């Protein structure tokens, strides 16, 4: 079975919409970070699909760079969340808005 470009793009769009909806709706910072990871994964899927369609390896290079950015974002974001939780005992975004003041 051959997977078409339209199917890959549809799946990527669905994953991106789920991630975007979760980011907008949820107020838990950890869930928001996971939703950002979902959105980055959907972009990776688009890069890989177009790379396969065009027969060019440059899309795969972008996927590898995006993996590095996602790993750094997850490591730094989780470290910040752990420290904020230790100090404030919450990771609710509405509670954390006082950090800006």
MARSE-58134 format. One record per residue: y, z, x of N, C-alpha, C in turn; residue number from 1. Coordinates in nm, 4 decimals, padded with zeros to 6 digits, m for minus. Last residue first. Example, Ala and Ser with C-alpha at 12.3 -4.5 7.8 and 13.67 -1.06 7.14 Angstrom:
<nodes>
{nv = m00.2250 | nw = 00.7080 | nu = 01.2850 | cav = m00.1060 | caw = 00.7140 | cau = 01.3670 | cv = 00.0030 | cw = 00.7870 | cu = 01.2900 | k = 2}
{nv = m00.5690 | nw = 00.7800 | nu = 01.3190 | cav = m00.4500 | caw = 00.7800 | cau = 01.2300 | cv = m00.3300 | cw = 00.7800 | cu = 01.3200 | k = 1}
</nodes>
This chain:
<nodes>
{nv = 03.9990 | nw = 03.7129 | nu = 00.4922 | cav = 04.1252 | caw = 03.7842 | cau = 00.4746 | cv = 04.1599 | cw = 03.8695 | cu = 00.5933 | k = 101}
{nv = 03.7487 | nw = 03.6153 | nu = 00.5297 | cav = 03.8602 | caw = 03.5258 | cau = 00.5591 | cv = 03.9944 | cw = 03.5979 | cu = 00.5516 | k = 100}
{nv = 03.5773 | nw = 03.8050 | nu = 00.4386 | cav = 03.5846 | caw = 03.7864 | cau = 00.5829 | cv = 03.7035 | cw = 03.6983 | cu = 00.6209 | k = 99}
{nv = 03.5684 | nw = 03.7896 | nu = 00.1661 | cav = 03.6600 | caw = 03.8886 | cau = 00.2218 | cv = 03.6703 | cw = 03.8776 | cu = 00.3735 | k = 98}
{nv = 03.3627 | nw = 03.6226 | nu = 00.1086 | cav = 03.4967 | caw = 03.5637 | cau = 00.1113 | cv = 03.5996 | cw = 03.6613 | cu = 00.1665 | k = 97}
{nv = 03.1239 | nw = 03.7490 | nu = 00.0745 | cav = 03.1640 | caw = 03.7187 | cau = 00.2114 | cv = 03.3027 | cw = 03.6551 | cu = 00.2204 | k = 96}
{nv = 03.0771 | nw = 03.7640 | nu = m00.1947 | cav = 03.1045 | caw = 03.8884 | cau = m00.1235 | cv = 03.1611 | cw = 03.8621 | cu = 00.0162 | k = 95}
{nv = 03.0193 | nw = 03.4984 | nu = m00.2473 | cav = 03.1357 | caw = 03.5592 | cau = m00.3108 | cv = 03.1750 | cw = 03.6899 | cu = m00.2419 | k = 94}
{nv = 02.7800 | nw = 03.4623 | nu = m00.1061 | cav = 02.9015 | caw = 03.3940 | cau = m00.0621 | cv = 03.0259 | cw = 03.4570 | cu = m00.1231 | k = 93}
{nv = 02.5611 | nw = 03.7146 | nu = m00.0038 | cav = 02.6218 | caw = 03.6460 | cau = m00.1176 | cv = 02.7565 | cw = 03.5886 | cu = m00.0752 | k = 92}
{nv = 02.4273 | nw = 03.8669 | nu = 00.1681 | cav = 02.4517 | caw = 03.7300 | cau = 00.2122 | cv = 02.5069 | cw = 03.6467 | cu = 00.0971 | k = 91}
{nv = 02.4694 | nw = 04.2103 | nu = 00.2673 | cav = 02.4627 | caw = 04.1064 | cau = 00.1650 | cv = 02.4825 | cw = 03.9706 | cu = 00.2308 | k = 90}
{nv = 02.5299 | nw = 04.4028 | nu = 00.4565 | cav = 02.4136 | caw = 04.4248 | cau = 00.3695 | cv = 02.4100 | cw = 04.3281 | cu = 00.2503 | k = 89}
{nv = 02.7212 | nw = 04.3771 | nu = 00.6572 | cav = 02.7663 | caw = 04.3829 | cau = 00.5184 | cv = 02.6569 | cw = 04.4158 | cu = 00.4179 | k = 88}
{nv = 02.5844 | nw = 04.3845 | nu = 00.9081 | cav = 02.7136 | caw = 04.4522 | cau = 00.8906 | cv = 02.7494 | cw = 04.4745 | cu = 00.7442 | k = 87}
{nv = 02.3479 | nw = 04.2445 | nu = 00.8702 | cav = 02.3444 | caw = 04.3768 | cau = 00.9332 | cv = 02.4731 | cw = 04.4545 | cu = 00.9085 | k = 86}
{nv = 02.4419 | nw = 04.0041 | nu = 00.7648 | cav = 02.3620 | caw = 04.0929 | cau = 00.6806 | cv = 02.3562 | cw = 04.2337 | cu = 00.7389 | k = 85}
{nv = 02.5698 | nw = 03.8999 | nu = 00.9906 | cav = 02.6501 | caw = 03.9334 | cau = 00.8719 | cv = 02.5729 | cw = 04.0273 | cu = 00.7807 | k = 84}
{nv = 02.3446 | nw = 03.8609 | nu = 01.1545 | cav = 02.4498 | caw = 03.9540 | cau = 01.1959 | cv = 02.5380 | cw = 03.9951 | cu = 01.0776 | k = 83}
{nv = 02.2042 | nw = 03.6729 | nu = 01.0034 | cav = 02.1410 | caw = 03.8009 | cau = 01.0367 | cv = 02.2471 | cw = 03.9026 | cu = 01.0749 | k = 82}
{nv = 02.3889 | nw = 03.4618 | nu = 00.9965 | cav = 02.3502 | caw = 03.5297 | cau = 00.8732 | cv = 02.2860 | cw = 03.6651 | cu = 00.9005 | k = 81}
{nv = 02.3962 | nw = 03.3850 | nu = 01.2662 | cav = 02.5167 | caw = 03.4371 | cau = 01.2022 | cv = 02.4830 | cw = 03.5135 | cu = 01.0754 | k = 80}
{nv = 02.1333 | nw = 03.2946 | nu = 01.2919 | cav = 02.1800 | caw = 03.4055 | cau = 01.3749 | cv = 02.3057 | cw = 03.4686 | cu = 01.3155 | k = 79}
{nv = 02.1357 | nw = 03.0819 | nu = 01.1109 | cav = 02.0520 | caw = 03.1981 | cau = 01.0837 | cv = 02.0926 | cw = 03.3184 | cu = 01.1679 | k = 78}
{nv = 02.3203 | nw = 02.9096 | nu = 01.2419 | cav = 02.3456 | caw = 02.9603 | cau = 01.1068 | cv = 02.2627 | cw = 03.0836 | cu = 01.0746 | k = 77}
{nv = 02.1899 | nw = 02.8550 | nu = 01.4833 | cav = 02.3193 | caw = 02.9237 | cau = 01.4842 | cv = 02.3490 | cw = 02.9842 | cu = 01.3479 | k = 76}
{nv = 01.9530 | nw = 02.7299 | nu = 01.3858 | cav = 01.9476 | caw = 02.8446 | cau = 01.4771 | cv = 02.0781 | cw = 02.9235 | cu = 01.4743 | k = 75}
{nv = 02.0504 | nw = 02.5216 | nu = 01.2232 | cav = 01.9640 | caw = 02.6247 | cau = 01.1666 | cv = 01.9623 | cw = 02.7488 | cu = 01.2556 | k = 74}
{nv = 02.1971 | nw = 02.3705 | nu = 01.4078 | cav = 02.2628 | caw = 02.4274 | cau = 01.2889 | cv = 02.1799 | cw = 02.5397 | cu = 01.2293 | k = 73}
{nv = 01.9953 | nw = 02.2917 | nu = 01.5817 | cav = 02.1049 | caw = 02.3764 | cau = 01.6301 | cv = 02.1763 | cw = 02.4441 | cu = 01.5142 | k = 72}
{nv = 01.8423 | nw = 02.1349 | nu = 01.4067 | cav = 01.7827 | caw = 02.2524 | cau = 01.4712 | cv = 01.8905 | cw = 02.3470 | cu = 01.5228 | k = 71}
{nv = 02.0255 | nw = 01.9360 | nu = 01.3363 | cav = 01.9713 | caw = 02.0238 | cau = 01.2330 | cv = 01.9095 | cw = 02.1492 | cu = 01.2937 | k = 70}
{nv = 02.0668 | nw = 01.8120 | nu = 01.5854 | cav = 02.1797 | caw = 01.8751 | cau = 01.5161 | cv = 02.1294 | cw = 01.9735 | cu = 01.4107 | k = 69}
{nv = 01.8082 | nw = 01.7162 | nu = 01.6316 | cav = 01.8684 | caw = 01.8115 | cau = 01.7256 | cv = 01.9851 | cw = 01.8845 | cu = 01.6603 | k = 68}
{nv = 01.7786 | nw = 01.5392 | nu = 01.4168 | cav = 01.6884 | caw = 01.6542 | cau = 01.4294 | cv = 01.7475 | cw = 01.7603 | cu = 01.5219 | k = 67}
{nv = 01.9715 | nw = 01.3533 | nu = 01.4879 | cav = 01.9933 | caw = 01.4333 | cau = 01.3674 | cv = 01.9008 | cw = 01.5552 | cu = 01.3667 | k = 66}
{nv = 01.8482 | nw = 01.2383 | nu = 01.7072 | cav = 01.9741 | caw = 01.3109 | cau = 01.7266 | cv = 02.0028 | cw = 01.4021 | cu = 01.6079 | k = 65}
{nv = 01.6290 | nw = 01.1227 | nu = 01.5738 | cav = 01.6069 | caw = 01.2252 | cau = 01.6767 | cv = 01.7338 | cw = 01.3051 | cu = 01.7030 | k = 64}
{nv = 01.7652 | nw = 00.9397 | nu = 01.4100 | cav = 01.6830 | caw = 01.0454 | cau = 01.3497 | cv = 01.6588 | cw = 01.1571 | cu = 01.4511 | k = 63}
{nv = 01.8755 | nw = 00.7700 | nu = 01.5999 | cav = 01.9642 | caw = 00.8520 | cau = 01.5175 | cv = 01.8877 | cw = 00.9658 | cu = 01.4503 | k = 62}
{nv = 01.6389 | nw = 00.6553 | nu = 01.6877 | cav = 01.7200 | caw = 00.7325 | cau = 01.7822 | cv = 01.8154 | cw = 00.8233 | cu = 01.7055 | k = 61}
{nv = 01.5629 | nw = 00.5177 | nu = 01.4627 | cav = 01.4789 | caw = 00.6289 | cau = 01.5064 | cv = 01.5525 | cw = 00.7167 | cu = 01.6076 | k = 60}
{nv = 01.7571 | nw = 00.3197 | nu = 01.4584 | cav = 01.7522 | caw = 00.4187 | cau = 01.3505 | cv = 01.6696 | cw = 00.5396 | cu = 01.3884 | k = 59}
{nv = 01.6865 | nw = 00.1610 | nu = 01.6762 | cav = 01.8075 | caw = 00.2432 | cau = 01.6845 | cv = 01.8128 | cw = 00.3482 | cu = 01.5733 | k = 58}
{nv = 01.4772 | nw = m00.0122 | nu = 01.6677 | cav = 01.4462 | caw = 00.1280 | cau = 01.6979 | cv = 01.5690 | cw = 00.2172 | cu = 01.6980 | k = 57}
{nv = 01.4255 | nw = m00.2511 | nu = 01.4099 | cav = 01.5063 | caw = m00.2050 | cau = 01.5219 | cv = 01.4795 | cw = m00.0563 | cu = 01.5430 | k = 56}
{nv = 01.3385 | nw = m00.3682 | nu = 01.1777 | cav = 01.2578 | caw = m00.3851 | cau = 01.2976 | cv = 01.3305 | cw = m00.3427 | cu = 01.4237 | k = 55}
{nv = 01.4565 | nw = m00.3308 | nu = 00.9362 | cav = 01.5215 | caw = m00.4245 | cau = 01.0270 | cv = 01.4421 | cw = m00.4484 | cu = 01.1542 | k = 54}
{nv = 01.2811 | nw = m00.1433 | nu = 00.8195 | cav = 01.3105 | caw = m00.2681 | cau = 00.7503 | cv = 01.3673 | cw = m00.3731 | cu = 00.8466 | k = 53}
{nv = 01.2897 | nw = 00.0701 | nu = 01.0001 | cav = 01.1636 | caw = m00.0006 | cau = 00.9757 | cv = 01.1877 | cw = m00.1362 | cu = 00.9124 | k = 52}
{nv = 01.5563 | nw = 00.1405 | nu = 00.9741 | cav = 01.5040 | caw = 00.1042 | cau = 01.1043 | cv = 01.3736 | cw = 00.0260 | cu = 01.0907 | k = 51}
{nv = 01.5671 | nw = 00.2122 | nu = 00.7066 | cav = 01.6398 | caw = 00.0932 | cau = 00.7509 | cv = 01.5934 | cw = 00.0477 | cu = 00.8890 | k = 50}
{nv = 01.3997 | nw = 00.4406 | nu = 00.7209 | cav = 01.3671 | caw = 00.3287 | cau = 00.6327 | cv = 01.4389 | cw = 00.2018 | cu = 00.6762 | k = 49}
{nv = 01.5327 | nw = 00.6103 | nu = 00.9009 | cav = 01.3989 | caw = 00.5609 | cau = 00.9333 | cv = 01.3616 | cw = 00.4404 | cu = 00.8474 | k = 48}
{nv = 01.7734 | nw = 00.6583 | nu = 00.7592 | cav = 01.7753 | caw = 00.5981 | cau = 00.8926 | cv = 01.6396 | cw = 00.5367 | cu = 00.9261 | k = 47}
{nv = 01.6676 | nw = 00.7812 | nu = 00.5282 | cav = 01.7409 | caw = 00.6551 | cau = 00.5171 | cv = 01.7447 | cw = 00.5842 | cu = 00.6514 | k = 46}
{nv = 01.5573 | nw = 01.0126 | nu = 00.6404 | cav = 01.4711 | caw = 00.9187 | cau = 00.5700 | cv = 01.5382 | cw = 00.7825 | cu = 00.5562 | k = 45}
{nv = 01.7874 | nw = 01.1391 | nu = 00.7342 | cav = 01.6845 | caw = 01.0952 | cau = 00.8281 | cv = 01.5920 | cw = 00.9922 | cu = 00.7644 | k = 44}
{nv = 01.9047 | nw = 01.2007 | nu = 00.4896 | cav = 01.9713 | caw = 01.1041 | cau = 00.5781 | cv = 01.8730 | cw = 01.0516 | cu = 00.6821 | k = 43}
{nv = 01.7250 | nw = 01.3919 | nu = 00.4043 | cav = 01.7361 | caw = 01.2679 | cau = 00.3282 | cv = 01.8079 | cw = 01.1607 | cu = 00.4098 | k = 42}
{nv = 01.7730 | nw = 01.5900 | nu = 00.5935 | cav = 01.6420 | caw = 01.5239 | cau = 00.5902 | cv = 01.6466 | cw = 01.3938 | cu = 00.5111 | k = 41}
{nv = 02.0292 | nw = 01.6727 | nu = 00.5233 | cav = 02.0084 | caw = 01.6088 | cau = 00.6526 | cv = 01.8739 | cw = 01.5354 | cu = 00.6574 | k = 40}
{nv = 01.9671 | nw = 01.7869 | nu = 00.2727 | cav = 02.0563 | caw = 01.6712 | cau = 00.2794 | cv = 02.0419 | cw = 01.5983 | cu = 00.4129 | k = 39}
{nv = 01.8021 | nw = 01.9991 | nu = 00.3555 | cav = 01.7503 | caw = 01.8945 | cau = 00.2668 | cv = 01.8360 | cw = 01.7692 | cu = 00.2733 | k = 38}
{nv = 01.9879 | nw = 02.1479 | nu = 00.5026 | cav = 01.8735 | caw = 02.0884 | cau = 00.5717 | cv = 01.8090 | cw = 01.9783 | cu = 00.4858 | k = 37}
{nv = 02.1491 | nw = 02.2309 | nu = 00.2942 | cav = 02.2060 | caw = 02.1435 | cau = 00.3958 | cv = 02.0948 | cw = 02.0746 | cu = 00.4740 | k = 36}
{nv = 01.9653 | nw = 02.3972 | nu = 00.1683 | cav = 02.0100 | caw = 02.2771 | cau = 00.0989 | cv = 02.0775 | cw = 02.1790 | cu = 00.1944 | k = 35}
{nv = 01.9455 | nw = 02.6023 | nu = 00.3538 | cav = 01.8276 | caw = 02.5201 | cau = 00.3271 | cv = 01.8652 | cw = 02.3914 | cu = 00.2545 | k = 34}
{nv = 02.2053 | nw = 02.7057 | nu = 00.3307 | cav = 02.1622 | caw = 02.6454 | cau = 00.4570 | cv = 02.0388 | cw = 02.5575 | cu = 00.4378 | k = 33}
{nv = 02.1892 | nw = 02.8027 | nu = 00.0679 | cav = 02.2849 | caw = 02.6976 | cau = 00.0993 | cv = 02.2495 | cw = 02.6288 | cu = 00.2313 | k = 32}
{nv = 02.0041 | nw = 03.0038 | nu = 00.1001 | cav = 01.9676 | caw = 02.8890 | cau = 00.0168 | cv = 02.0626 | cw = 02.7726 | cu = 00.0444 | k = 31}
{nv = 02.1642 | nw = 03.1748 | nu = 00.2537 | cav = 02.0397 | caw = 03.1227 | cau = 00.3083 | cv = 01.9936 | cw = 02.9997 | cu = 00.2303 | k = 30}
{nv = 02.3707 | nw = 03.2430 | nu = 00.0781 | cav = 02.4009 | caw = 03.1656 | cau = 00.1975 | cv = 02.2751 | cw = 03.1049 | cu = 00.2587 | k = 29}
{nv = 02.3741 | nw = 03.2083 | nu = m00.2655 | cav = 02.3075 | caw = 03.2731 | cau = m00.1534 | cv = 02.3241 | cw = 03.1847 | cu = m00.0299 | k = 28}
{nv = 02.4653 | nw = 03.0689 | nu = m00.4779 | cav = 02.5633 | caw = 03.1491 | cau = m00.4063 | cv = 02.5014 | cw = 03.2237 | cu = m00.2887 | k = 27}
{nv = 02.4079 | nw = 02.7362 | nu = m00.6060 | cav = 02.3610 | caw = 02.8658 | cau = m00.5573 | cv = 02.4683 | cw = 02.9371 | cu = m00.4771 | k = 26}
{nv = 02.5518 | nw = 02.4947 | nu = m00.6606 | cav = 02.5186 | caw = 02.5902 | cau = m00.7662 | cv = 02.4863 | cw = 02.7284 | cu = m00.7121 | k = 25}
{nv = 02.5894 | nw = 02.3466 | nu = m00.4261 | cav = 02.7036 | caw = 02.3737 | cau = m00.5136 | cv = 02.6739 | cw = 02.4885 | cu = m00.6095 | k = 24}
{nv = 02.3348 | nw = 02.3330 | nu = m00.3127 | cav = 02.4462 | caw = 02.3849 | cau = m00.2338 | cv = 02.5629 | cw = 02.4251 | cu = m00.3229 | k = 23}
{nv = 02.1853 | nw = 02.2157 | nu = m00.5180 | cav = 02.1543 | caw = 02.3516 | cau = m00.4738 | cv = 02.2673 | cw = 02.4133 | cu = m00.3945 | k = 22}
{nv = 02.3080 | nw = 01.9636 | nu = m00.5193 | cav = 02.3136 | caw = 02.0498 | cau = m00.6372 | cv = 02.2850 | cw = 02.1949 | cu = m00.5999 | k = 21}
{nv = 02.2378 | nw = 01.8717 | nu = m00.2656 | cav = 02.3782 | caw = 01.8871 | cau = m00.3008 | cv = 02.3942 | cw = 01.9787 | cu = m00.4216 | k = 20}
{nv = 01.9555 | nw = 01.8658 | nu = m00.2838 | cav = 02.0222 | caw = 01.9485 | cau = m00.1844 | cv = 02.1684 | cw = 01.9744 | cu = m00.2189 | k = 19}
{nv = 01.9250 | nw = 01.6806 | nu = m00.4925 | cav = 01.8707 | caw = 01.8163 | cau = m00.5069 | cv = 01.9387 | cw = 01.9104 | cu = m00.4082 | k = 18}
{nv = 02.0447 | nw = 01.4580 | nu = m00.3732 | cav = 02.1041 | caw = 01.5158 | cau = m00.4948 | cv = 02.0530 | cw = 01.6571 | cu = m00.5181 | k = 17}
{nv = 01.8664 | nw = 01.4091 | nu = m00.1608 | cav = 02.0055 | caw = 01.4434 | cau = m00.1333 | cv = 02.0716 | cw = 01.5087 | cu = m00.2539 | k = 16}
{nv = 01.6332 | nw = 01.3445 | nu = m00.2997 | cav = 01.6340 | caw = 01.4629 | cau = m00.2132 | cv = 01.7767 | cw = 01.5063 | cu = m00.1849 | k = 15}
{nv = 01.7222 | nw = 01.1090 | nu = m00.4269 | cav = 01.6784 | caw = 01.2232 | cau = m00.5068 | cv = 01.6804 | cw = 01.3516 | cu = m00.4243 | k = 14}
{nv = 01.7758 | nw = 00.9466 | nu = m00.2047 | cav = 01.8845 | caw = 00.9824 | cau = m00.2972 | cv = 01.8472 | cw = 01.1039 | cu = m00.3807 | k = 13}
{nv = 01.5193 | nw = 00.9243 | nu = m00.0982 | cav = 01.6255 | caw = 00.9878 | cau = m00.0196 | cv = 01.7416 | cw = 01.0301 | cu = m00.1090 | k = 12}
{nv = 01.3937 | nw = 00.7849 | nu = m00.3068 | cav = 01.3471 | caw = 00.9184 | cau = m00.2704 | cv = 01.4540 | cw = 00.9937 | cu = m00.1915 | k = 11}
{nv = 01.5439 | nw = 00.5469 | nu = m00.2939 | cav = 01.5420 | caw = 00.6280 | cau = m00.4160 | cv = 01.4976 | cw = 00.7705 | cu = m00.3888 | k = 10}
{nv = 01.4791 | nw = 00.4579 | nu = m00.0385 | cav = 01.6177 | caw = 00.4914 | cau = m00.0694 | cv = 01.6278 | cw = 00.5757 | cu = m00.1964 | k = 9}
{nv = 01.2030 | nw = 00.4113 | nu = m00.0704 | cav = 01.2512 | caw = 00.5089 | cau = 00.0289 | cv = 01.3939 | cw = 00.5521 | cu = m00.0018 | k = 8}
{nv = 01.2130 | nw = 00.2122 | nu = m00.2679 | cav = 01.1437 | caw = 00.3375 | cau = m00.2943 | cv = 01.1898 | cw = 00.4469 | cu = m00.1972 | k = 7}
{nv = 01.3482 | nw = 00.0086 | nu = m00.1332 | cav = 01.4074 | caw = 00.0685 | cau = m00.2527 | cv = 01.3430 | cw = 00.2026 | cu = m00.2873 | k = 6}
{nv = 01.1679 | nw = m00.0632 | nu = 00.0658 | cav = 01.2937 | caw = m00.0001 | cau = 00.1038 | cv = 01.3575 | cw = 00.0695 | cu = m00.0158 | k = 5}
{nv = 00.8233 | nw = 00.0148 | nu = m00.0200 | cav = 00.9416 | caw = m00.0703 | cau = m00.0128 | cv = 01.0652 | cw = 00.0102 | cu = 00.0262 | k = 4}
{nv = 00.5194 | nw = 00.0527 | nu = 00.1320 | cav = 00.6302 | caw = 00.1267 | cau = 00.0726 | cv = 00.7567 | cw = 00.0439 | cu = 00.0900 | k = 3}
{nv = 00.2137 | nw = m00.0915 | nu = 00.0598 | cav = 00.3371 | caw = m00.1045 | cau = 00.1357 | cv = 00.4487 | cw = m00.0328 | cu = 00.0611 | k = 2}
{nv = m00.1179 | nw = 00.0000 | nu = 00.0844 | cav = 00.0000 | caw = 00.0000 | cau = 00.0000 | cv = 00.1243 | cw = 00.0000 | cu = 00.0889 | k = 1}
</nodes>
